[in-house]
Amino acid sequence: MNSSYVGRFAPTPSGYLHFGSLVAALASYLDARAVGGGWLLRMEDLDPPREVPGAQDAILRTLETYGFEWDGELERQSERHAQYAAVTERLLSQGLAYACVCSRKQLEGYAGVYPGFCRNACHAEQNAAIRIRVPELDYHFTDRVQGEFHQHLGREVGDFVIRRRDGLFAYQLAVVLDDAWQGITNVVRGADLLDSTPRQLYLQELLGLPQPRYLHVPLIIQPDGHKLGKSYRSPPLPADQAGPLLLRALRALGQPAPADLRDAAPRQLLEWGIAHWDATRIPRSRTLAEAQLR
């Protein structure tokens, strides 16, 4: 294994894998394997109330059916709470984070940008969310597909939550800590997370963690304009369509898979993808219409 490249796929068990998940998984897998890199699997099970019973096992079975092979043991975020708690306490003790008791109703009119109501209020941490203080700075990075991306954390995001009011840890904190812990060098994921990346860059900087390279693949959009996703009841990946759907996913990623692979087995398709992978062919777009890929 080429240890200079370590990638990962990190599904959330709030539902089953769908075609959009497959496109993201395939991109991360091929990008890693094409250079002999490692590919890890992490279950992002941070939110038990939203988890669908049986989804974790179904995700693993689907990945195996579609020919994916990961390195090492499956890691679960639900087993990492102590590490998240320790970092949260450290940030609080350094004055870099604070308790927030704002309700959703109080924040309705602010278009998702936190107005700082609790920033200097010195609330007790119990029964409160924990927010990280963000600087009035423009964060930017070069995505390998989407190009230059800029976001001013103060104006466009505001202080963001790292631990929810119900005690559950937020994705932004967990993903940064886990990527560093697992030695992830390259993050390949859907473009819906492009806007989250500057927050993660800031946390990495604050905590002295290495910053991976990022590649955000287009989201697959349904005819009604919604992305394929668990919240919109997108159909799960059928076991008997692994070959055709992998071929379709390759083409969604701009990889010119030949027609004679139409009846190929999943492993053959993945081997072709590894041998011919060219990330520069991925469409430079945040979205792709599902209908165009049929």
Buried (B, 14 or more C-beta within 10 A) or exposed (E): EEEEBBBBBBBBBBBBBBBBBBBBBBBBBBBBBBBEBBBBBBBBBBBEEBBBEEBBEBBBEBBEBBBBEBBEEEBBBBEBBEBBEEBBEEBBEEEEBBBBBBEEEEBEEEEEBBEBBBBEEEBEBEEBBBBBBBEEEEBEBEBBBBEEBEBBBBEBBBBBBBBBBEEBBBBBBBBBBBBBEBEBBBBBBBBBBBBBBBBBBBBBEBBEBEBBBBBBBBBBBBEEEEBBBBEEEBEBBEEEEBBBBBBBBBEBBBBEBEEEBEEBEBBBBBBBBBEBBEBEEBEEEBBBBBEEEE
